[in-house]
Amino acid sequence: MHTNLHLLFNNFLNSRQISAFLCLCLFSSWLHAGWERTWIDDFSGNSVEWNNWTAQTTANYNNEVQCYTDDENSDLRNYEVSNGTLKIIARRQPISCPGQNGRALDWTSGRLNSKDKAEFTFGRIEARLRFDELRAGTWPAFWMLENRIAEQPIKGDNDTVNWPNPGAGEIDIWEWYGANGNSVITNFFNVNNCGSEIRYNYPGGSPDVQSFNIYAIEYNANNIAFYFNDTLVASHDLSNCPQYEEPMFLLLNVAMGGNIGGQIDSSLDKATLEVDYVAHCVPSDNNQLSNCNEATPPIADDDNDGVSNVNDQCPNTPINTPVDTLGCLLSTIPTSSAPDPLNEVDTVVSIFSEQYQNIEAIDYFPNWGQVTQFELLEVDNNPTLNYKNMNYQGIDFEGAPQDLTEMNYLNLNYWTHNSTKLEVFVISPGPRENPVEIEVKQGEWQRLSIPLSQYTSPDLSSVFQLKFEGNGSFFFDNIFFSQQASFFEEQETPLPTAPEASQPSDSVSSDEQSTGGSLSWPALIILALLSLRRIIGRYYPTYECALHK
C-alpha cells in the first residue's frame, strides 16, 4: 500500500487512526510491490479517442440544467483535446437539447463514459486532473458504474439494470461541488449498504482543485482504498459486498446546477475540467511503482487479452475475445448439461427436471415486476432454465400447491459465469418465506441439497412458490424436493448437503464440506490480529475505516 507511514505514526495516539491503521493492515490485500499498466488514455492526439469513449448525450439526472452534447468541432464545443490534455467544457448558451427531446436549456456540457470500450474489474484506476472554476453551481466528477446499467450506449449485452441495483452500482473516485469546494468527495451508491461518503479536505482549501492532482482507487473483492496524490484518504471493507465484482466503466463529466450543483453563480459563463490522463493497472511484483500512468510499464501480454503473460494460463487466445482472470476463453453458457439425479421417483416432488414427472400448472416466469429475463434453452439437448440480469425470479405453482412435510431437501443444479449472489426461498401463502444464502461458484455445474429444516417461516404443508434473488446470469436444472439429498451416477454416496438449521452458519456451500484439524501458524496469527482489532474497535470505533474524514 502507499500509506504515509510518517503521518500514521506521528498521529498514532489518535484513537481513530489506531483503529483505521489496524483496519488497513488487516483488510488490505495490496501485498504486491508495484503495478503494470493495462490501459491508458493520455490524450496525446488532437481529438477525443472515440474507441475509448462515448459522449453520453441522453443523461438527465438530479434536476441538472446542462445539455450533454457530442460537440468537439464547433467554436462552442464541449470537448477539446490539445497540448496533451482533454478539456470538458461547460458553457452558458441556449440550446434545444437533442438528447432530451428538444428541451430548452441554458447550458451545454460534456459527459464521457467508457462503457463497452474500456471496462475493468479490480486493480488501480488513476487520473490526473484539475478544475478551473471556484464559483458556485458546478459539479465535476471522475467516477465508475457497473457495466450492466441501462444507460447509453445500450449494446444489448444484458445492460438493462436500473441504478443502483447489482450490475448498476456506482463508485465516485472524485467529485467536487463549487458550492462547497473545500473537499475531495468519495462515495458509493448501491442497494447493499456497501461503503459510504467520505470527504477529505484539500490541504490548501478549495483553490487546490485548480491545480493538477492525482485521484485514484485500488480495489478488489475485499477492499477499496481511495488516494489523493500520495495520501490515503479512505478505505472500506468490501468483503461482504455483493456488488462491484463485475466489470465497471469510467466516467468524466461536468454537471451544472440541480440538486447537487446548486444555484449557479450569475457571473459564471464557462467552466472546464482538464484531464491529463486516465489509466488502469494491475498488481505486479516486477517493480515497486506506486502510481499508474505513462511511466508505468505495460503488462507483458503477447496475446493482447488483458492478462499478463505471468498469469495467463491460455497464452494463445484470439485477440478481442472475452477471457477470464486466467486468460482463458470465458464461456457465458454451459457446454454440457447438468448431471442427471438418481433419486427414486417415488421419493421426489419435481419442479423442473427431465428425470421426473414435473407437477402440473407451473409458471417458470411469473410477472412479479422483476427485471430478470427468461429463456428456456437446450443445453447439450437438455431443457434448461436461463435467468439473465437477475434481481429476483419466481417459480409459481399456485394452481398445484404441494404438501412437502414428507420431504427433507430442496435440490437444484445451477451454473453461472458472472454471479456473486444467490438466495433461494420456499414460499407458502401469506406469503410466508425466508431465504437460504448460497455460496456461489462460477464456471461449472454446482449441485445443491438444501435441508428444508432451514425454511423456518413457510408452512411446508402448503408450498406454492419458489423464489431466487441474486445477480448475473443463472442456468438452473433438476429443481426438485426429495426425501434424500440428491445424488448422481458418479457419486458413491449422496452429495454433501447444506448445513442444518441448528448449525451456526446460514451460508450454504456447494460441493464441499469443511474439514477439521489444527490451524496453521499463519491462520493463528491472522485470528490474533483480528481479535486485537475487535478489542481496540470496541473502545475506538471507526465505521469507514478512514485515515482522514
N, C-alpha and C positions, 0 to 999 in steps of 0.2 A: 504494500500500500504506500501511498505517497503522503503519509501523515507527517505533520510538522511536529517532530518529537520534542524539539526545544520548547515549543509553545505548550505542548501537553505537560511536560514535566515542570515547567515554570508555574503552571496552574494546577499541579497535581492535587493540592489540598482542597481544591474546589470540588465539592461533592458531586455535582452534576458531571464534571469532567472525569472523575474517577469512574462513575458508572458508564459514561459514554466510552471511555477508553477500554474498559473491560468488554463492553458490548462489541466494540470494533475488533478487539483482539479475538474474541471467542467466535464471532459470527462471520468475520471476513473470510473470503475464500481466495483472496488475491495473493496466492503463495508463489506466483511466478516472479521472475526477475524483471521482465520488461514487456514490450509489445511488438507485434508485427502488423503492418497495415494491410487491410483487405480492400479498402475503397477510400477514395478521396475526390473531392471537387475543390480545386484550388482557384477556380475562376480566372484562369490564365488566358482565356480567349477574349473575343470581343462580342460574345453573345451568351445567353443562358444555354447551358448544355442540356438540351431537351431530352437527351437519352437518360439523364439523371432525374429530371424534374418535370412536374406537370403544374401549370398555372391553374389553381383551383378557383374557378370563376363563379361557381354556384353557391359558395359558402355564405351563409346568412344566419348569424347567431348573436345572442346576447343584446339584441336591440342596437347593434353597432350601426354606424351611419356611412360606412365606406362601401363602394362597389369594387370588388376584386376584378381585375382585368388580366388579359394576357399581353398587354401592350409593352413592347420593348423597342418600338421603332419611331413612334411619333415624338414631337417636341415635348409633349406632356406625358411621356412614357412612365410606367410604374416599375420597370426593371431596366437596369443598365449594368453591363459588365465592362469594366475598363480599369486599366492600371492594376490588374491583378486582384480586383475585389468585385463582389456583387453588391449592387445598391438596390434595395427595395424602397420605393419612394411613395409616400402617401401625399396626395395633392388635393388642395381645396379647389374643386371645379365641378360645375353642374354636369350631371350625366343621367341619361335614361338607361338604367343598368341592364345590359343584355342577360346577365346571369340571374337576375331577379325579376324576370318577366316585365322589363321596362320600367321598373320602379324608379321614381325620381329621387336622386341622391345628390349630395353636395360635395362628396369626397370620392376619389379613386385611390386604390392602393394595390398591393401585391401580396399573394399568398402562394408559396411554392410547396409542393409535397413530393416525396419520392416514392409514393405508393406504386407497387408493381415494377419498380425500376431499381431501387436500392433499399432493400429491407434487411433487417439484422435481428439476430437472436443472441443476446449476451455480448460481452466484451466491453470495450471503451469507445464511447462516442464523444467527439470533441469538436468544438467550433471556436474560432477566434473572431470576435465581432465587436462592434460599437454602435451606439445610437446617438444621433447628433442633436437631439432636441430635449429640453428640460421642461418646456411648458406643458400645462395640463391637457388631458384629452387623448393622449397617445397610449398604445398598449402593444409594444413589440414582443415577440416571443420566438424561442427556439425550443421545439418540443417533439413529442412522438405519439403515434397512435398505433394500436394493433391493426394488422392488415386486413381483417375481415369486416371492417367498418363499412357501412353503406354510404360512402362518400366518394365523390369524383376523384379519380376516374373509376367508373364501375366496369370491371373487366368480366364479371360473371364467374369469378373463381371463389364462390362462397362468400363474397363480400356483401352480405345482406344484413349484418348485425347492427343494431342501433347502439349508439353511445349511451353509457359506458359499460355495456354488458361484456362478458367474456368474448374476446375476439375484437372488441372495440374500446378497450381501456386506453387511458391517457397517462403519460408521464411528462411533466413540464420540467425541462432541464434548466431553462432560464426564461423568466418573464419579468416585465418591468412596467409599472404604471407611472405615467407622468404626473398623476395627481398625488402620488405618494412615492417619490422616487429614490428614497434612501436605501432600498433593499433589493438584493438578489432574491427572487422568489422561486422556490421549487415546490412542486405539487404533484398530486396523484388524483385521478378520477377513475373509479371502478365500482363494482357492486359488491365487493368483498371486504370493504373497510381496510384495504391494504395501503399503508403509507399515510402521509398527512402533509399539510402545507408547512414548510419551514422557510423562514426569512432570515437572510444573513445581511447585516448592514455593511454597505460599502465603507471601507476604511476612511475614504475621503468624502463621504456623503454622496449625494446624487450626481455631482459632476463626474464621478468616476465612470459613469455609464458612457460618457463621451470619449473615453479612451478605449483602445483595443484591450480586451480582456479575454481570457480563455475560460470557457464554460464546458464542463464535461461530466459524464457519469461513467461509472464502472459497475456492471451488474451481471448477475447470473440468477439462477432459480432461487437462491437462498438469501442474497444480499444485494443491496444497491447503495452506492456511495456517490455523492454529488461534490464537485470541485469547482472552486473559483480560483483561477490561476493555480497556484500550488497549495492552496488551502482546502482542506476537507471541511465542508460546511454542513453536511448532513449524511446520515447513514440509517438505513431501515432494514430490519429483518423481514425477508420475503419468503421464508421457508414454508410458511403456512398459507401463502397467497396462490390461488389457482390461476391468476391472470399473469400476463407479461412473460409467459413461457412459450410464446409463438412469435413469428416474425413481426417486427414493428418498422414503420417508416418514419421519415423525418419531415418536419415542417418548419418553415421560416415565414413569418408574416408580420405586417404592421396593421393592427386594428385601430379604429378611431371611435371614440365616444362609447355610448352604450352603457350597459350595467356596470362594466368594469372600468373602461377607459374614463368614464365620467364626462363632465362638461368640458368641451373643447375651448381652449383659450381663444378668444375672438381675434387676437392678433396673429394666430398661427395659420400659415398657408401651406407649409410643406414640412415633412419630417422624413428622415432617411435612416434606415437600418443598413449598415455596411458590414459585409461578411468577407473575411479574408480567406477562410477555408472551412470545410466540414469534412470530417474523416471518421472512419471506423477501424478499430484494431482488435486483434485477438491476443490473448496472453502468449508469451514466449519466454523460454529460458535461454534464448540466444543472445540477449542483451540486457541492459539494465535501464532502458529508457523509461521515463515516466510519462511522456506525452505521446500523442497520436497525431502526427502532422506530416508535412512534406519530408522531414528528415527521418521519419520512422521507416525502417526498411520494409519493403513489401514482403508478404509471405511468399515462400518458395512454393509455387503451385503449378506444376507442369501441365496438368490437365485443365487448369483455369476453372475449377469448380468452387472456389472459395474456401477450400480446405487445404491447409498446408501439407506439403509432402510428408512432413514428420508424422502427421495424424491421419493421412489418407490411406485407408486400407483397400481402396479401389482406385488405383492411380491412373486408370485409363478411361474414365467415364467421358462420354461425349460432351463437348462444350455446350453450355446453356441448358443442360438437363438438370432437374432438381435432384439434389443429393441430401443424404442425412449427415449427421455430425461426423461420421467416419468417412465421408466422401463417396459412399456407395449410393447407387440409384435409389431414390426414395419412391417407394410404392405407396400409392394412395388408396389402393384396393387390395384385398387379399388375393393371392394367386391360387389358393386351394380352399376347398370348403371346410367348414368346421368338422371336427371328428364326430362320428356317429355315437350317440349314447347307447348303452346296452341294458339299461334298467328294464325290468319286466313290465310288459304292457299293463297288467292289472294293478301295478303299484304306482301309476303315473296319471296325472291330470295335465294334458298337454295344451299349451297356448300357441306355440309355433314350432313345429318340427315335422320333418318328413318321416321320422321313425315311428310316429304315433298318430293316432286319430285325434286331431285337434277338436276342442269343444266348438260348438256352433255359435253363430252370431257374434263374431269378434271383429272389432274395428281397430285396425292397427295404426290409424292416423285420425283420431277424433279431432274435431275442430275446437281446440281449447284456447285459441288465441296465441299459440306458440309461433315463434319464427322458424322453428325446425322444419326442414324439408324432408320429404319421404319418397323413397323409391323401393320397389320390390325388384331385386336383381337375381340373376342366375350367376352364382359363383361356382365354377367347376361343376356346372349342371345341377346345382343345388339351390333351391329358393332361399334367399337371404334378405333380411330387413336391413335397409340402409337409411339411417337418420343423419342428415347433414346439417351443419350450422346449429348444433344442439344448444338450446337453452333448457327446454323441457319437452317431454313427449309422453303421451299416454297410450295405453292399450286398453280398450274398453270392451267388456263383455257383460254389460248391464243386463242384456236380454237372457243371459245364462249364468247367473251368479253361482259360485262354487262353494261347497262345504269342504274346507281343507283341514278339518280337525283330525283326519287320519293321516295327513301328510306331514312331513318333517322338514322338507327342504324346498327352496326355490332354486332351480338350476338354470343356467344360461351360458352360452358361449358369446364372447364379444371379440371384436378386432378393431383397432384404431391405429392411425398413423400419427395423429396430432392431438389427441385429447389428453387433458391432465386432470379431469374430474369426472366422476360418475357416482351418482346416488340412486339407489333402487328402492322404490316404495311399493308396498302392498296396501290396497285401499278397500275398505268396506264402507257401506252407506254412512253418511253423516256430513262430510266424509271423515272417516277415522283412518289415520295414516301416520307412519313415521318412516324416516329414511334409514337405510344402511349404506354407509360410505364404502366405496370400493377403492383399493389401491390400484390405480390404473397403470397398465403396462402396454407398451406400444410395439407394433410391428409383427405380432404373431397372434394366433388364436389363443385366447385365455378361457379357462373353464372354471366356473364358479358354482359352488353349492352353498347357499346362504341358509343357515338354520332359521326356520320360521319362528323359533323362540325369540329371535331378535326383533320381531314385529310385535311390540307390546301394545300398540294402540288399536290396530284394526281387529274387528270381530272375524276370526278365521272361519266361522261357520257360514259367512256370507261375504265372500270376496268377489268384487265385480270389476276391479280395475288394477292395472299396474301403471307405474309412472317412473320415468327416468329423468334425472336432472344432470346436466353436465355441459361440456363444451366440445368443440371439434366435430369430427365425423365418426359415427359408430356403425359397425355391422353387427347384427345380432342373429343368432340361430339357436335352436334347441332350447326354447324357453318352456320349462315345464316344472310342475310340482311333483314331488316324489316322496316315497317313504324312506328310501335310502339315498345317500348322496350319489350324484351322477358318477358313472364310471364307464370306461371306454375300452376298446379292444386291446390297446397296447398296454393297459394297466392290469396288473395282477390283483391289486387291491383298490378300493374306492379312493377317489381323489381326495386329498386333504380339503377340509371344508373351512368355511368362515368360522371365526371364533364364536363360541356360545355367548349368550347374553350375559351370563354370570362372569365372564372374563372381563378384565379391566379395560381392554381396548375395544372401541366401537368401529375400528377401521378393518375392512375386510381385505385380506391379502390373498391373491390368487396363485395357485400352482406351487406354493411353497409353504413350509412351516418353519418357525424359528427353532433353533436347537439350543440346548443348554450348554453349560461349560463355563470355565473361568474366563473373566475378562482379561484382555491383554493389557500390558502396562500403558500403551498409548490411550486405550479406552479409559483406564482408571484415571489417568491424568486429565483427560477431557472432562470426565464426570466431576473431578475435584474442582476444576476451573469453573464449570457451570454452577456447581454448588456455591462457590465463592461469589460468583456474580449474583446469584439469587439472594445470598445473605446481605451483600452490600446493597443490592437493589431494594431490599426491604427498608433500609434506612436512608438511602439516597436514590429515590426513584427517578427514572427518566423514561419518557414514553416514546420519544422519537429517536433516541439513541444518537443524538447530535452533539457536536462539539460547540457549535455556535447557534444561537437562536435569536 
